[in-house]
Amino acid sequence: MDKINTWKKDNNIKLNIKGILCRILTLKRLQNIHAKA
């Protein structure tokens, strides 16, 4: 049981990091578009 719980926690952390990175990338893209315009 403990192994499954830690695995789930690791997966959640990875998903959170992916989500944050995606947000940062989209923000940078939006800033680039505004800078060019």
Secondary structure, 3 states (H helix, E strand, C coil): CHHHHHHHHHHHHHHHHHHHHHHHHHHHHHHHHHHHC
